[in-house]
């Protein structure tokens, strides 16, 4: 669940960041993808750590 949330939040932050910089559609899509991947990976690491600590 944290991974999906991180992916969605990252994509939204990427869209806002690209729009703020005045990017076109390609830039917006690329920023959304990169930020989504980074935040999704961070969410996955948080999930792994949380599961390890719960055991």
PyMOL Python script that loads the backbone (N, CA, C, O; Angstrom):
from pymol import cmd

cmd.read_pdbstr("""\
ATOM      1  N   UNK A   1       0.822  -1.188   0.000  1.00  0.00           N
ATOM      2  CA  UNK A   1       0.000   0.000   0.000  1.00  0.00           C
ATOM      3  C   UNK A   1       0.869   1.256   0.000  1.00  0.00           C
ATOM      4  O   UNK A   1       0.545   2.242  -0.662  1.00  0.00           O
ATOM      5  N   UNK A   2       1.963   1.216   0.739  1.00  0.00           N
ATOM      6  CA  UNK A   2       2.872   2.361   0.780  1.00  0.00           C
ATOM      7  C   UNK A   2       3.511   2.567  -0.595  1.00  0.00           C
ATOM      8  O   UNK A   2       3.746   3.702  -1.012  1.00  0.00           O
ATOM      9  N   UNK A   3       3.787   1.478  -1.287  1.00  0.00           N
ATOM     10  CA  UNK A   3       4.412   1.579  -2.613  1.00  0.00           C
ATOM     11  C   UNK A   3       3.478   2.278  -3.591  1.00  0.00           C
ATOM     12  O   UNK A   3       3.912   3.154  -4.338  1.00  0.00           O
ATOM     13  N   UNK A   4       2.224   1.910  -3.597  1.00  0.00           N
ATOM     14  CA  UNK A   4       1.256   2.515  -4.511  1.00  0.00           C
ATOM     15  C   UNK A   4       1.058   3.991  -4.180  1.00  0.00           C
ATOM     16  O   UNK A   4       0.977   4.833  -5.074  1.00  0.00           O
ATOM     17  N   UNK A   5       0.982   4.293  -2.889  1.00  0.00           N
ATOM     18  CA  UNK A   5       0.859   5.683  -2.472  1.00  0.00           C
ATOM     19  C   UNK A   5       2.071   6.505  -2.875  1.00  0.00           C
ATOM     20  O   UNK A   5       1.934   7.632  -3.352  1.00  0.00           O
ATOM     21  N   UNK A   6       3.255   5.940  -2.683  1.00  0.00           N
ATOM     22  CA  UNK A   6       4.476   6.630  -3.085  1.00  0.00           C
ATOM     23  C   UNK A   6       4.535   6.853  -4.585  1.00  0.00           C
ATOM     24  O   UNK A   6       4.973   7.907  -5.045  1.00  0.00           O
ATOM     25  N   UNK A   7       4.099   5.874  -5.341  1.00  0.00           N
ATOM     26  CA  UNK A   7       4.070   5.990  -6.791  1.00  0.00           C
ATOM     27  C   UNK A   7       3.140   7.114  -7.234  1.00  0.00           C
ATOM     28  O   UNK A   7       3.494   7.918  -8.096  1.00  0.00           O
ATOM     29  N   UNK A   8       1.950   7.166  -6.643  1.00  0.00           N
ATOM     30  CA  UNK A   8       0.975   8.192  -7.012  1.00  0.00           C
ATOM     31  C   UNK A   8       1.440   9.584  -6.593  1.00  0.00           C
ATOM     32  O   UNK A   8       1.349  10.532  -7.373  1.00  0.00           O
ATOM     33  N   UNK A   9       1.931   9.708  -5.374  1.00  0.00           N
ATOM     34  CA  UNK A   9       2.408  11.012  -4.894  1.00  0.00           C
ATOM     35  C   UNK A   9       3.604  11.474  -5.708  1.00  0.00           C
ATOM     36  O   UNK A   9       3.704  12.650  -6.056  1.00  0.00           O
ATOM     37  N   UNK A  10       4.512  10.555  -6.015  1.00  0.00           N
ATOM     38  CA  UNK A  10       5.673  10.908  -6.827  1.00  0.00           C
ATOM     39  C   UNK A  10       5.288  11.372  -8.218  1.00  0.00           C
ATOM     40  O   UNK A  10       5.859  12.331  -8.736  1.00  0.00           O
ATOM     41  N   UNK A  11       4.329  10.703  -8.823  1.00  0.00           N
ATOM     42  CA  UNK A  11       3.885  11.107 -10.162  1.00  0.00           C
ATOM     43  C   UNK A  11       3.260  12.494 -10.134  1.00  0.00           C
ATOM     44  O   UNK A  11       3.504  13.309 -11.024  1.00  0.00           O
ATOM     45  N   UNK A  12       2.458  12.760  -9.115  1.00  0.00           N
ATOM     46  CA  UNK A  12       1.850  14.088  -9.000  1.00  0.00           C
ATOM     47  C   UNK A  12       2.906  15.164  -8.775  1.00  0.00           C
ATOM     48  O   UNK A  12       2.836  16.236  -9.375  1.00  0.00           O
ATOM     49  N   UNK A  13       3.873  14.888  -7.924  1.00  0.00           N
ATOM     50  CA  UNK A  13       4.949  15.856  -7.702  1.00  0.00           C
ATOM     51  C   UNK A  13       5.763  16.080  -8.975  1.00  0.00           C
ATOM     52  O   UNK A  13       6.207  17.197  -9.241  1.00  0.00           O
ATOM     53  N   UNK A  14       5.957  15.029  -9.754  1.00  0.00           N
ATOM     54  CA  UNK A  14       6.664  15.162 -11.016  1.00  0.00           C
ATOM     55  C   UNK A  14       5.912  16.036 -12.007  1.00  0.00           C
ATOM     56  O   UNK A  14       6.515  16.855 -12.701  1.00  0.00           O
ATOM     57  N   UNK A  15       4.606  15.863 -12.074  1.00  0.00           N
ATOM     58  CA  UNK A  15       3.782  16.684 -12.966  1.00  0.00           C
ATOM     59  C   UNK A  15       3.861  18.148 -12.554  1.00  0.00           C
ATOM     60  O   UNK A  15       4.056  19.027 -13.395  1.00  0.00           O
ATOM     61  N   UNK A  16       3.710  18.406 -11.265  1.00  0.00           N
ATOM     62  CA  UNK A  16       3.750  19.793 -10.791  1.00  0.00           C
ATOM     63  C   UNK A  16       5.121  20.413 -11.009  1.00  0.00           C
ATOM     64  O   UNK A  16       5.227  21.590 -11.354  1.00  0.00           O
ATOM     65  N   UNK A  17       6.165  19.625 -10.809  1.00  0.00           N
ATOM     66  CA  UNK A  17       7.521  20.134 -10.998  1.00  0.00           C
ATOM     67  C   UNK A  17       7.785  20.478 -12.463  1.00  0.00           C
ATOM     68  O   UNK A  17       8.386  21.510 -12.760  1.00  0.00           O
ATOM     69  N   UNK A  18       7.342  19.626 -13.370  1.00  0.00           N
ATOM     70  CA  UNK A  18       7.553  19.882 -14.792  1.00  0.00           C
ATOM     71  C   UNK A  18       6.737  21.085 -15.266  1.00  0.00           C
ATOM     72  O   UNK A  18       7.217  21.884 -16.070  1.00  0.00           O
ATOM     73  N   UNK A  19       5.508  21.213 -14.771  1.00  0.00           N
ATOM     74  CA  UNK A  19       4.693  22.377 -15.142  1.00  0.00           C
ATOM     75  C   UNK A  19       5.309  23.666 -14.633  1.00  0.00           C
ATOM     76  O   UNK A  19       5.295  24.686 -15.323  1.00  0.00           O
ATOM     77  N   UNK A  20       5.852  23.618 -13.420  1.00  0.00           N
ATOM     78  CA  UNK A  20       6.483  24.795 -12.823  1.00  0.00           C
ATOM     79  C   UNK A  20       7.684  25.249 -13.654  1.00  0.00           C
ATOM     80  O   UNK A  20       7.952  26.445 -13.767  1.00  0.00           O
ATOM     81  N   UNK A  21       8.397  24.296 -14.226  1.00  0.00           N
ATOM     82  CA  UNK A  21       9.567  24.614 -15.048  1.00  0.00           C
ATOM     83  C   UNK A  21       9.198  24.951 -16.486  1.00  0.00           C
ATOM     84  O   UNK A  21      10.079  25.262 -17.288  1.00  0.00           O
ATOM     85  N   UNK A  22       7.920  24.894 -16.826  1.00  0.00           N
ATOM     86  CA  UNK A  22       7.471  25.256 -18.163  1.00  0.00           C
ATOM     87  C   UNK A  22       7.697  24.176 -19.208  1.00  0.00           C
ATOM     88  O   UNK A  22       7.928  24.486 -20.376  1.00  0.00           O
ATOM     89  N   UNK A  23       7.635  22.919 -18.805  1.00  0.00           N
ATOM     90  CA  UNK A  23       7.877  21.817 -19.727  1.00  0.00           C
ATOM     91  C   UNK A  23       6.675  21.478 -20.578  1.00  0.00           C
ATOM     92  O   UNK A  23       5.536  21.795 -20.236  1.00  0.00           O
ATOM     93  N   UNK A  24       6.948  20.829 -21.690  1.00  0.00           N
ATOM     94  CA  UNK A  24       5.887  20.365 -22.578  1.00  0.00           C
ATOM     95  C   UNK A  24       5.340  19.027 -22.104  1.00  0.00           C
ATOM     96  O   UNK A  24       5.655  18.560 -21.009  1.00  0.00           O
ATOM     97  N   UNK A  25       4.517  18.423 -22.946  1.00  0.00           N
ATOM     98  CA  UNK A  25       3.877  17.160 -22.579  1.00  0.00           C
ATOM     99  C   UNK A  25       4.908  16.057 -22.331  1.00  0.00           C
ATOM    100  O   UNK A  25       4.777  15.290 -21.377  1.00  0.00           O
ATOM    101  N   UNK A  26       5.920  15.974 -23.175  1.00  0.00           N
ATOM    102  CA  UNK A  26       6.956  14.956 -22.993  1.00  0.00           C
ATOM    103  C   UNK A  26       7.707  15.125 -21.688  1.00  0.00           C
ATOM    104  O   UNK A  26       8.011  14.149 -21.002  1.00  0.00           O
ATOM    105  N   UNK A  27       8.006  16.382 -21.347  1.00  0.00           N
ATOM    106  CA  UNK A  27       8.693  16.653 -20.088  1.00  0.00           C
ATOM    107  C   UNK A  27       7.823  16.275 -18.895  1.00  0.00           C
ATOM    108  O   UNK A  27       8.305  15.697 -17.921  1.00  0.00           O
ATOM    109  N   UNK A  28       6.547  16.604 -18.981  1.00  0.00           N
ATOM    110  CA  UNK A  28       5.626  16.296 -17.889  1.00  0.00           C
ATOM    111  C   UNK A  28       5.535  14.787 -17.690  1.00  0.00           C
ATOM    112  O   UNK A  28       5.559  14.310 -16.556  1.00  0.00           O
ATOM    113  N   UNK A  29       5.432  14.041 -18.772  1.00  0.00           N
ATOM    114  CA  UNK A  29       5.339  12.586 -18.665  1.00  0.00           C
ATOM    115  C   UNK A  29       6.634  11.985 -18.118  1.00  0.00           C
ATOM    116  O   UNK A  29       6.599  11.057 -17.309  1.00  0.00           O
ATOM    117  N   UNK A  30       7.770  12.513 -18.560  1.00  0.00           N
ATOM    118  CA  UNK A  30       9.048  11.988 -18.092  1.00  0.00           C
ATOM    119  C   UNK A  30       9.248  12.284 -16.607  1.00  0.00           C
ATOM    120  O   UNK A  30       9.665  11.405 -15.853  1.00  0.00           O
ATOM    121  N   UNK A  31       8.960  13.499 -16.185  1.00  0.00           N
ATOM    122  CA  UNK A  31       9.092  13.844 -14.773  1.00  0.00           C
ATOM    123  C   UNK A  31       8.168  12.987 -13.923  1.00  0.00           C
ATOM    124  O   UNK A  31       8.566  12.507 -12.862  1.00  0.00           O
ATOM    125  N   UNK A  32       6.926  12.790 -14.388  1.00  0.00           N
ATOM    126  CA  UNK A  32       5.976  11.973 -13.637  1.00  0.00           C
ATOM    127  C   UNK A  32       6.493  10.541 -13.501  1.00  0.00           C
ATOM    128  O   UNK A  32       6.374   9.938 -12.435  1.00  0.00           O
ATOM    129  N   UNK A  33       7.061  10.001 -14.566  1.00  0.00           N
ATOM    130  CA  UNK A  33       7.572   8.635 -14.516  1.00  0.00           C
ATOM    131  C   UNK A  33       8.760   8.524 -13.569  1.00  0.00           C
ATOM    132  O   UNK A  33       8.814   7.608 -12.748  1.00  0.00           O
ATOM    133  N   UNK A  34       9.705   9.442 -13.675  1.00  0.00           N
ATOM    134  CA  UNK A  34      10.916   9.369 -12.855  1.00  0.00           C
ATOM    135  C   UNK A  34      10.582   9.573 -11.380  1.00  0.00           C
ATOM    136  O   UNK A  34      11.038   8.811 -10.527  1.00  0.00           O
ATOM    137  N   UNK A  35       9.793  10.593 -11.083  1.00  0.00           N
ATOM    138  CA  UNK A  35       9.426  10.836  -9.682  1.00  0.00           C
ATOM    139  C   UNK A  35       8.600   9.673  -9.136  1.00  0.00           C
ATOM    140  O   UNK A  35       8.774   9.274  -7.985  1.00  0.00           O
ATOM    141  N   UNK A  36       7.704   9.129  -9.957  1.00  0.00           N
ATOM    142  CA  UNK A  36       6.906   7.990  -9.523  1.00  0.00           C
ATOM    143  C   UNK A  36       7.767   6.784  -9.202  1.00  0.00           C
ATOM    144  O   UNK A  36       7.537   6.109  -8.198  1.00  0.00           O
ATOM    145  N   UNK A  37       8.745   6.507 -10.031  1.00  0.00           N
ATOM    146  CA  UNK A  37       9.647   5.376  -9.787  1.00  0.00           C
ATOM    147  C   UNK A  37      10.449   5.591  -8.510  1.00  0.00           C
ATOM    148  O   UNK A  37      10.574   4.680  -7.692  1.00  0.00           O
ATOM    149  N   UNK A  38      10.992   6.793  -8.338  1.00  0.00           N
ATOM    150  CA  UNK A  38      11.801   7.069  -7.147  1.00  0.00           C
ATOM    151  C   UNK A  38      10.975   6.958  -5.867  1.00  0.00           C
ATOM    152  O   UNK A  38      11.406   6.327  -4.901  1.00  0.00           O
ATOM    153  N   UNK A  39       9.809   7.560  -5.857  1.00  0.00           N
ATOM    154  CA  UNK A  39       8.968   7.494  -4.664  1.00  0.00           C
ATOM    155  C   UNK A  39       8.421   6.084  -4.450  1.00  0.00           C
ATOM    156  O   UNK A  39       8.235   5.668  -3.307  1.00  0.00           O
ATOM    157  N   UNK A  40       8.162   5.351  -5.515  1.00  0.00           N
ATOM    158  CA  UNK A  40       7.722   3.965  -5.383  1.00  0.00           C
ATOM    159  C   UNK A  40       8.809   3.089  -4.774  1.00  0.00           C
ATOM    160  O   UNK A  40       8.523   2.236  -3.934  1.00  0.00           O
ATOM    161  N   UNK A  41      10.060   3.297  -5.196  1.00  0.00           N
ATOM    162  CA  UNK A  41      11.172   2.548  -4.605  1.00  0.00           C
ATOM    163  C   UNK A  41      11.357   2.899  -3.140  1.00  0.00           C
ATOM    164  O   UNK A  41      11.615   2.023  -2.314  1.00  0.00           O
ATOM    165  N   UNK A  42      11.225   4.182  -2.816  1.00  0.00           N
ATOM    166  CA  UNK A  42      11.326   4.591  -1.413  1.00  0.00           C
ATOM    167  C   UNK A  42      10.223   3.931  -0.591  1.00  0.00           C
ATOM    168  O   UNK A  42      10.466   3.485   0.531  1.00  0.00           O
ATOM    169  N   UNK A  43       9.023   3.869  -1.138  1.00  0.00           N
ATOM    170  CA  UNK A  43       7.916   3.203  -0.448  1.00  0.00           C
ATOM    171  C   UNK A  43       8.166   1.719  -0.264  1.00  0.00           C
ATOM    172  O   UNK A  43       7.798   1.145   0.761  1.00  0.00           O
ATOM    173  N   UNK A  44       8.791   1.097  -1.253  1.00  0.00           N
ATOM    174  CA  UNK A  44       9.102  -0.323  -1.142  1.00  0.00           C
ATOM    175  C   UNK A  44      10.138  -0.566  -0.046  1.00  0.00           C
ATOM    176  O   UNK A  44      10.021  -1.522   0.720  1.00  0.00           O
ATOM    177  N   UNK A  45      11.146   0.294   0.028  1.00  0.00           N
ATOM    178  CA  UNK A  45      12.154   0.151   1.078  1.00  0.00           C
ATOM    179  C   UNK A  45      11.539   0.367   2.462  1.00  0.00           C
ATOM    180  O   UNK A  45      11.872  -0.348   3.408  1.00  0.00           O
ATOM    181  N   UNK A  46      10.652   1.339   2.581  1.00  0.00           N
ATOM    182  CA  UNK A  46       9.973   1.570   3.855  1.00  0.00           C
ATOM    183  C   UNK A  46       9.136   0.356   4.242  1.00  0.00           C
ATOM    184  O   UNK A  46       9.097  -0.034   5.409  1.00  0.00           O
ATOM    185  N   UNK A  47       8.467  -0.240   3.257  1.00  0.00           N
ATOM    186  CA  UNK A  47       7.648  -1.429   3.530  1.00  0.00           C
ATOM    187  C   UNK A  47       8.520  -2.598   3.975  1.00  0.00           C
ATOM    188  O   UNK A  47       8.157  -3.309   4.913  1.00  0.00           O
ATOM    189  N   UNK A  48       9.650  -2.808   3.330  1.00  0.00           N
ATOM    190  CA  UNK A  48      10.551  -3.908   3.708  1.00  0.00           C
ATOM    191  C   UNK A  48      11.079  -3.703   5.115  1.00  0.00           C
ATOM    192  O   UNK A  48      11.101  -4.640   5.913  1.00  0.00           O
ATOM    193  N   UNK A  49      11.503  -2.491   5.428  1.00  0.00           N
ATOM    194  CA  UNK A  49      12.017  -2.202   6.766  1.00  0.00           C
ATOM    195  C   UNK A  49      10.930  -2.412   7.810  1.00  0.00           C
ATOM    196  O   UNK A  49      11.190  -2.995   8.863  1.00  0.00           O
ATOM    197  N   UNK A  50       9.735  -1.951   7.537  1.00  0.00           N
ATOM    198  CA  UNK A  50       8.631  -2.102   8.485  1.00  0.00           C
ATOM    199  C   UNK A  50       8.302  -3.575   8.722  1.00  0.00           C
ATOM    200  O   UNK A  50       8.016  -3.971   9.852  1.00  0.00           O
ATOM    201  N   UNK A  51       8.339  -4.380   7.675  1.00  0.00           N
ATOM    202  CA  UNK A  51       8.046  -5.807   7.835  1.00  0.00           C
ATOM    203  C   UNK A  51       9.150  -6.516   8.585  1.00  0.00           C
ATOM    204  O   UNK A  51       8.886  -7.413   9.385  1.00  0.00           O
ATOM    205  N   UNK A  52      10.384  -6.119   8.333  1.00  0.00           N
ATOM    206  CA  UNK A  52      11.511  -6.736   9.048  1.00  0.00           C
ATOM    207  C   UNK A  52      11.466  -6.416  10.538  1.00  0.00           C
ATOM    208  O   UNK A  52      11.763  -7.267  11.376  1.00  0.00           O
ATOM    209  N   UNK A  53      11.092  -5.185  10.854  1.00  0.00           N
ATOM    210  CA  UNK A  53      11.055  -4.773  12.255  1.00  0.00           C
ATOM    211  C   UNK A  53       9.865  -5.400  12.991  1.00  0.00           C
ATOM    212  O   UNK A  53       9.906  -5.561  14.211  1.00  0.00           O
ATOM    213  N   UNK A  54       8.816  -5.751  12.259  1.00  0.00           N
ATOM    214  CA  UNK A  54       7.629  -6.330  12.873  1.00  0.00           C
ATOM    215  C   UNK A  54       7.850  -7.790  13.259  1.00  0.00           C
ATOM    216  O   UNK A  54       7.136  -8.315  14.113  1.00  0.00           O
ATOM    217  N   UNK A  55       8.821  -8.448  12.647  1.00  0.00           N
ATOM    218  CA  UNK A  55       9.043  -9.874  12.932  1.00  0.00           C
ATOM    219  C   UNK A  55       9.780 -10.102  14.198  1.00  0.00           C
ATOM    220  O   UNK A  55      10.037 -11.248  14.565  1.00  0.00           O
TER     221      UNK A  55
END
""", "prot")
cmd.dss("prot")
cmd.show_as("cartoon", "prot")
cmd.util.cbc("prot")
cmd.orient("prot")
